[in-house]
Amino acid sequence: MPPKILLVDDNQELLTLLARLIEAEGWTPLPAGKGRKAIDLITAEKPAAAVVDVLLPDMMGYDVAHALRNAQIPFVFMTGVFKGGRAASDSRTQHGAAGYFEKPFEARKLVEAIQALLPKPPPSRAEPTRRVEPATHDFDVEFAVEADEPLEPMELTGKVVLTEDGKVSAVLRGATITAAPVGAPARPPPIPAPPPRAADVRARTRPDLSRTEGKLEENLPELITAFYLAQQTGELTLQKGKVKKTVYFDGGRPCFAISNLVTDRFGPFLVRVGKLTQTQLEVCQAAADKTGRRTGDILVEMGILKDTEKLYYVAQQVKAIIYSVFGWEEGEYRLHFTDRAAKEAIKIDLHPANLIARGVKKLYKPERLFRLLSPEDRLIPSPQPAYGLHEVELERWEAELLPKVDGTRTLAELIHLAQRPEHAVYGALYGLVALKILDRT
């Protein structure tokens, strides 16, 4: 029987990611979002080892550690708050932890630490079969699809950082560019389908949860943060209807993206930002269809783009794909831990904190923000922030408002103090909530 590993953390997306890594090792994950549930699982499931967050919603992780020690179950701590050599030393001497991981940490090192806690199988027993993550053949970008809904305009900062072999290779700067809005294609009204029979409803199979991890809803910031906290390399695939987009992560940082949406292709993207005319695009596409060459190479040959410009606009195209999914309010997500990002010679460098903050401020519509926060809400600094304030680029008015966000004022009062448009204050503050820098009281 594969060993059971108890995972205790209140970040559900990080729990999901760690559980998938545990499954990939051939072990059985036992996730728990609260300390009480973890203690119950210790008694009921008798795990072989455990990973425990120090700060939990209902108790300290030290209380869970006490129960683990009584049950003689080895464990390691992880934390986003209690950092430094003294905290790590105390976790071992006072609480009996076998290891101490400060967020963000390398998930592979955590897995290795768990492996060291498990008893070695007898020489005669075969090693457990390690589950291999399936290739992501469900994502097909060869057959492009049209959008079913209009695309909003998107402003992109005129700076891109390119990395090669994990190091900054170039910083390219240009003017701020705007991807123009695109109307939804005209379609005849759909013919209403007949209501399903009760027998048909019962016969439907459940979704394949090994591939579809869950509903997107408002989880995108936490999914990105989960990759960052675990310093995990892999892919996050998002799907809404027939549109699919995948964000590649390298060591926890978003670095590349692909999409099957026509308007996300390089040529149509250049038309949206005003770098290419529709006529030039048609000439380029005809040449690409005839020769099988890439659009960017043909545009350089035609003299429309220089080599450096091609790199710049490819990076902006990737940024646009990643930012665009912040506008999605529905859909599904899947996690994969293959390393397709390694095949990309040059990648962009996006810090997750700034990606999330900007994605919320620029792509969340006012009515969405008004659903997520209310004028009566009071916000306070989070006891366990996922990011440091120094990792977030704040505008001057945001930095001046932040010391006043101490739980004594409602959101309505903060809007009055900020003297900024209501939706701008909502966006800035919810961006910090999404980063877990701020919490609701």
C-alpha positions in Angstrom: 0.0 0.0 0.0 1.5 3.4 -0.9 2.4 5.6 2.0 -0.1 8.4 3.0 1.3 11.9 3.3 -0.7 14.5 5.4 -0.6 18.0 3.8 -1.8 20.9 6.0 -2.2 24.4 4.6 -5.1 26.8 4.2 -4.1 27.8 0.7 -6.3 25.4 -1.3 -4.5 25.9 -4.6 -1.1 25.2 -3.0 -2.7 22.1 -1.4 -3.9 20.9 -4.8 -0.5 21.5 -6.4 1.3 19.6 -3.6 -1.2 16.8 -3.7 -0.6 16.3 -7.4 3.2 16.2 -6.7 2.6 13.6 -4.0 0.5 11.5 -6.3 3.2 11.7 -9.0 5.6 10.0 -6.5 3.1 7.1 -6.1 2.1 8.3 -2.6 -1.4 9.1 -1.3 -2.0 12.7 -0.3 -4.2 13.6 2.7 -5.0 17.3 2.3 -6.3 19.4 5.2 -7.1 23.1 5.2 -7.4 23.4 9.0 -5.6 22.1 12.0 -8.6 20.3 13.5 -9.2 18.3 10.3 -5.5 17.4 10.2 -5.6 16.1 13.8 -8.6 14.0 12.9 -6.8 12.6 9.9 -3.8 11.6 12.1 -6.1 9.4 14.1 -8.2 8.0 11.3 -5.6 7.6 8.5 -2.3 7.2 10.4 -0.1 8.9 7.7 3.5 7.9 7.2 4.7 11.6 7.1 3.3 15.1 7.2 3.9 18.6 5.9 2.4 21.3 8.1 2.0 25.0 7.7 2.9 26.9 10.9 0.1 29.4 10.7 -3.4 27.8 10.3 -6.9 29.4 10.4 -8.0 27.6 13.6 -4.7 26.9 15.5 -1.0 27.0 15.2 0.8 24.3 13.2 2.7 23.6 16.5 -0.5 22.0 17.9 -0.7 19.7 14.9 3.0 18.9 15.4 2.3 17.9 19.0 -0.3 15.4 17.8 2.1 14.1 15.2 4.8 13.6 17.8 2.5 11.7 20.1 1.6 9.5 17.1 5.3 9.1 16.3 4.8 10.5 12.7 7.7 12.4 11.2 6.9 15.8 9.7 8.3 19.0 8.2 7.1 22.6 8.7 6.5 25.1 6.0 5.8 28.8 6.6 5.4 32.2 4.9 5.8 34.2 8.1 8.2 32.7 10.7 11.5 33.0 8.8 15.1 33.0 9.8 17.6 30.7 11.4 16.1 31.0 14.9 12.6 29.9 13.7 14.1 26.9 11.8 16.2 25.9 14.8 13.3 26.2 17.2 11.1 24.1 14.9 13.5 21.2 15.4 14.5 21.6 19.0 11.2 22.6 20.5 8.7 20.9 18.1 10.5 18.0 16.6 10.3 18.9 13.0 12.6 17.1 10.6 12.8 20.0 8.2 11.7 23.7 7.8 10.7 25.2 4.4 10.2 29.0 4.0 7.8 30.0 1.3 8.6 30.2 -1.6 10.5 26.9 -1.6 11.5 24.4 -4.2 8.8 21.7 -4.3 11.3 19.1 -5.5 13.4 19.6 -2.3 10.2 19.2 -0.2 9.5 15.9 -2.0 13.0 14.8 -1.3 12.6 15.7 2.4 9.4 13.6 2.6 11.2 10.7 0.8 13.8 10.8 3.6 11.2 10.5 6.3 9.6 7.3 4.8 10.8 3.9 5.8 13.0 2.1 3.2 11.2 -0.9 1.6 12.8 -4.3 2.2 15.3 -5.2 -0.5 13.0 -8.0 -1.8 10.1 -5.6 -2.3 9.8 -3.8 -5.6 9.9 -0.1 -5.6 6.5 1.5 -5.9 5.7 2.5 -9.5 6.1 6.2 -9.8 3.1 7.8 -11.6 4.2 9.7 -14.7 2.4 12.9 -15.5 0.6 12.4 -18.8 1.5 14.6 -21.7 -0.9 17.5 -22.3 -2.2 16.3 -25.6 -5.6 17.8 -24.8 -4.2 21.2 -25.8 -4.3 21.7 -29.6 -3.1 25.0 -31.0 -2.8 23.8 -34.6 -6.6 24.4 -35.2 -7.3 27.9 -34.2 -10.7 29.0 -33.0 -12.7 32.2 -33.2 -13.8 34.0 -30.0 -17.5 33.6 -29.1 -17.5 37.0 -27.4 -16.0 40.4 -28.0 -12.5 41.1 -26.7 -11.8 44.1 -24.5 -9.0 46.5 -25.3 -5.8 45.8 -23.4 -3.0 48.2 -22.4 0.5 46.7 -22.3 3.5 48.4 -20.7 6.3 49.1 -23.1 8.9 47.0 -21.2 9.7 43.3 -21.6 12.4 41.4 -19.9 13.7 38.4 -21.8 15.6 35.5 -20.1 17.7 32.8 -21.6 18.9 29.8 -19.5 17.3 31.4 -16.4 19.2 34.7 -16.7 18.2 38.1 -18.0 19.4 38.3 -21.6 17.8 41.5 -22.7 15.5 44.3 -21.5 13.5 45.8 -24.5 11.7 49.0 -24.1 9.1 50.7 -26.3 6.0 52.9 -26.0 3.0 51.6 -24.1 0.9 49.7 -26.6 -2.9 49.0 -26.7 -4.4 45.9 -28.2 -7.6 47.2 -29.8 -10.9 45.6 -28.9 -12.3 42.9 -31.2 -16.0 42.4 -31.8 -17.5 38.9 -31.6 -18.1 37.3 -35.0 -21.7 37.4 -36.3 -23.4 34.1 -35.8 -27.0 33.0 -36.6 -29.1 32.6 -33.4 -28.7 29.1 -32.0 -31.5 26.6 -32.4 -32.7 25.7 -28.9 -32.0 22.1 -28.0 -34.8 20.0 -26.7 -34.7 19.6 -22.9 -32.8 16.5 -21.8 -34.7 13.5 -20.7 -34.1 12.3 -17.1 -32.5 9.1 -18.3 -30.0 11.1 -20.4 -29.1 13.2 -17.4 -28.4 10.2 -15.2 -26.4 8.5 -18.0 -23.9 11.4 -18.2 -20.5 10.5 -17.0 -18.7 12.6 -14.4 -15.8 14.8 -15.5 -12.3 13.3 -15.6 -10.9 14.9 -12.5 -7.4 13.6 -13.2 -7.3 16.1 -16.1 -9.8 18.8 -15.0 -8.8 20.1 -11.6 -11.6 22.5 -11.0 -13.6 25.5 -11.8 -11.6 28.7 -12.5 -14.0 31.2 -10.9 -11.8 33.6 -8.8 -9.0 31.1 -8.3 -6.5 32.4 -10.9 -4.4 34.6 -8.5 -4.1 31.7 -6.0 -3.2 29.2 -8.8 -0.4 31.5 -9.9 0.7 32.0 -6.3 0.7 28.2 -5.7 3.2 27.8 -8.5 5.3 30.6 -7.0 5.2 29.3 -3.4 6.3 25.8 -4.5 8.8 27.3 -7.1 7.2 24.7 -9.4 7.9 24.3 -13.1 4.9 23.2 -15.2 1.8 24.5 -17.0 -1.5 25.9 -16.0 -4.1 25.2 -18.8 -7.3 27.3 -18.7 -10.3 26.6 -20.8 -13.5 28.6 -21.5 -15.7 27.0 -24.0 -13.6 26.1 -27.0 -10.8 28.6 -26.2 -7.8 27.2 -24.4 -4.7 29.0 -23.1 -1.7 27.6 -21.3 0.7 29.5 -19.1 4.2 28.0 -18.7 6.0 28.4 -15.4 9.7 28.0 -14.8 10.7 27.8 -11.2 7.4 29.3 -10.1 7.5 32.3 -12.5 5.3 32.7 -15.6 7.5 32.7 -18.6 5.6 31.8 -21.8 2.0 31.2 -23.0 0.2 29.7 -26.0 -3.4 30.0 -27.1 -5.7 28.5 -29.8 -7.5 31.8 -30.2 -7.1 33.4 -33.7 -6.7 36.9 -32.3 -3.9 35.7 -30.1 -1.8 34.6 -33.0 1.2 36.7 -33.8 -0.1 38.3 -37.1 -3.6 39.2 -35.8 -2.0 40.5 -32.6 0.2 42.9 -34.6 -2.9 44.1 -36.3 -4.6 44.7 -32.9 -1.6 46.8 -31.7 -1.4 48.8 -35.0 2.0 47.4 -36.1 0.5 45.6 -39.1 -2.3 46.4 -41.5 -4.9 43.8 -42.5 -3.6 43.8 -46.1 0.0 43.1 -44.9 -1.3 40.3 -42.7 -3.0 38.7 -45.6 0.1 38.9 -47.8 2.2 37.4 -44.9 -0.3 34.6 -44.2 -0.3 33.6 -47.9 3.5 33.4 -47.8 3.4 31.4 -44.5 0.8 29.0 -46.0 2.9 28.5 -49.1 6.3 28.0 -47.4 5.4 26.8 -43.9 7.6 29.4 -42.3 6.8 31.5 -39.2 5.0 34.7 -39.5 7.7 36.7 -37.6 10.4 35.5 -39.9 8.4 36.5 -43.0 7.7 39.9 -41.6 11.5 40.5 -41.0 12.2 39.4 -44.5 9.5 41.8 -45.8 11.2 44.6 -43.9 8.1 45.3 -41.7 9.9 44.2 -38.6 13.5 44.2 -37.4 14.9 41.2 -35.5 14.8 43.1 -32.2 11.2 44.3 -32.9 10.2 40.7 -33.6 11.4 39.6 -30.1 9.8 42.6 -28.5 6.3 42.0 -30.1 6.5 38.2 -29.5 7.1 39.0 -25.8 4.2 41.5 -25.8 2.0 38.8 -27.5 2.9 36.3 -24.7 2.1 39.0 -22.0 -1.2 39.7 -23.7 -2.2 36.0 -23.6 -1.3 35.7 -19.9 -3.1 38.9 -18.9 -6.2 38.1 -20.9 -7.2 35.2 -18.7 -7.6 37.6 -15.8 -10.7 38.8 -17.6 -12.3 35.3 -17.5 -14.9 34.8 -14.8 -15.7 31.3 -15.7 -14.0 28.2 -17.1 -11.9 25.3 -15.9 -8.2 24.8 -15.0 -5.8 22.0 -15.2 -2.3 21.6 -13.7 0.5 19.8 -15.4 4.1 19.3 -14.3 5.8 18.6 -17.6 8.7 20.9 -18.6 7.6 22.2 -21.9 8.9 25.7 -21.0 12.5 24.3 -21.2 12.0 24.0 -25.0 11.6 27.7 -25.4 15.0 29.2 -25.9 14.0 32.7 -24.8 11.3 33.4 -22.2 9.8 36.5 -20.7 10.3 37.3 -17.0 7.1 38.2 -15.2 7.1 38.5 -11.4 3.8 36.8 -10.2 3.1 39.6 -7.7 3.1 42.3 -10.4 1.3 40.1 -12.8 -1.6 39.5 -10.4 -1.8 43.1 -9.2 -1.8 44.5 -12.7 -4.1 41.8 -14.0 -6.7 42.6 -11.4 -6.5 46.4 -11.8 -6.6 46.3 -15.6 -8.8 43.3 -16.5 -11.3 43.0 -13.7 -14.4 45.0 -14.7 -15.9 47.4 -12.1 -19.0 45.2 -11.6 -16.8 42.2 -10.8 -14.8 44.2 -8.3 -18.0 45.4 -6.7 -19.1 41.8 -6.2 -15.8 40.8 -4.6 -15.6 43.7 -2.2 -18.3 45.8 -0.5 -18.3 49.3 0.8 -18.6 48.0 4.4 -15.6 45.7 4.2 -12.6 46.5 6.5 -9.2 45.3 5.4 -6.1 44.6 7.5 -2.5 43.5 6.7 -2.4 39.8 6.3 -0.6 37.8 9.0 0.7 35.4 6.4 1.3 37.4 3.1 2.2 35.4 0.0 4.4 38.2 -1.2 6.4 41.1 0.3 5.3 44.6 -0.4 8.7 45.3 -1.9 7.8 42.8 -4.7 4.8 44.9 -5.8 5.0 48.0 -7.9 2.6 50.5 -6.4 1.5 53.8 -7.7 2.3 56.8 -5.4 -1.3 57.2 -4.3 -1.6 53.4 -3.5 1.5 53.6 -1.4 0.2 56.6 0.5 -3.2 54.9 1.1 -1.8 51.6 2.3 -0.8 52.7 5.9 -4.5 53.7 6.3 -5.7 50.2 5.6 -5.5 49.0 9.2 -9.0 47.7 9.8 -10.3 50.9 11.4 -11.8 52.3 8.2 -14.4 50.8 5.8 -13.7 50.5 2.1 -16.1 53.5 1.5 -14.0 55.6 3.8 -10.7 54.5 2.1 -12.2 55.5 -1.3 -13.0 59.0 0.1 -9.4 59.3 1.5 -7.8 58.2 -1.8 -9.6 60.8 -4.0 -9.5 58.4 -6.9 -12.2 56.8 -9.0 -14.1 54.2 -7.0 -13.3 51.3 -9.4 -9.6 52.2 -9.3 -9.5 51.9 -5.5 -11.4 48.7 -5.6 -9.0 47.3 -8.1 -5.9 48.3 -6.2 -7.1 47.0 -2.9 -8.6 43.7 -4.3 -5.2 43.2 -6.1 -3.5 43.3 -2.7 -6.2 40.9 -1.3 -5.5 38.5 -4.2 -1.8 38.7 -3.3 -2.7 37.9 0.3 -1.0 41.1 1.4 -4.4 42.3 2.7 -7.1 40.3 4.4 -10.7 41.1 5.3 -11.3 41.5 9.0 
